[in-house]
Amino acid sequence: MASSVASKTFLAAPRTDGSLGSLLPSDLRRQLPSPNVQILIRSRTPKKLQVKAAGSAFGTYFRVTTFGESHGGGVGCIIDGCPPRIPLSEADMQVDLDRRRPGQSRITTPRKETDTCKIYSGVSEGVTTGTPIHVFVPNTDQRGHDYSEMSVAYRPSHADATYDMKYGVRSVQGGGRSSARETIGRVAPGAVAKKILKQFAGTEVCLISHDLMVELLILAYVSQAHNVVLPEDVVDHEMLTLDQVESNIVRCPDPEYAEKMIAAIDAVRVRGDSVGGVVTCIVRNCPRGLGSPVFDKLEAELAKAMMSLPATKGFEFGSGFAG
């Protein structure tokens, strides 16, 4: 900011004619030393409010920052806070990235990407070093020209208008940071987090029948697609397995309802439309005492993470909205 120093006459400074002027009472009108005061004047140039594009990081001790745009050079993440000496390779992440990968079936986006990840830092000789882990996935099927009309029109239910209003600029090709492709930067660290959980909290020292050790288990499945709702009593959460979830393209553990969901999606897909749904996640043998009062409650942290996913419109914990 530019600044200048100027000399300003202070109250009763002598005039050029030698008199004092009329600012002081008559009994004080006498010859005074020149009381010139040096006043610092800062010239202020009005500037538009600068909006910083923060908000791409999540977590405290295990902190993840995602980066990249849908049709840019690639996407990825920086994982900070991973303990050292955890066995980790690209193959560990690739398993989950392949589950997320587009173009796997007719009911997902037709974009073709291999989503092959590369670790550029934080791992040495097959184990983590405790320093930030940089993971990058190149975009190989960019179709920026498919979005050319979006430069003059906003898409309903997308972030196009919001980005323009907030930043005055936006990535027209595919929605940029608002694209679901950003979730690659969540899936990769999720694979790392699972390895940490397995090593440090993988088995609870908890005796049940026949002294069987019980593992902490996290599973998620599709419980609703459009108007097809999976009844709660159909799935046994105590016995549910990943193989059941992965048994069909819609990832609903019940074969009958899976077919109904696929049919509902197909009915709108052929019209060039899409539908919403619900994902249910269960955690078995969760350790006690997770979270901190009051703003860092476990439910609050989970809600923030889930609601930041593109197109998420609701989150419920336990019985949720049913009360």
Summary of the structure (lengths in Angstrom):
residues: 323
radius of gyration: 30.5
end to end distance: 56.4
largest distance: 108.7
contacts: 777
relative contact order: 0.11
helix: 29%
strand: 21%
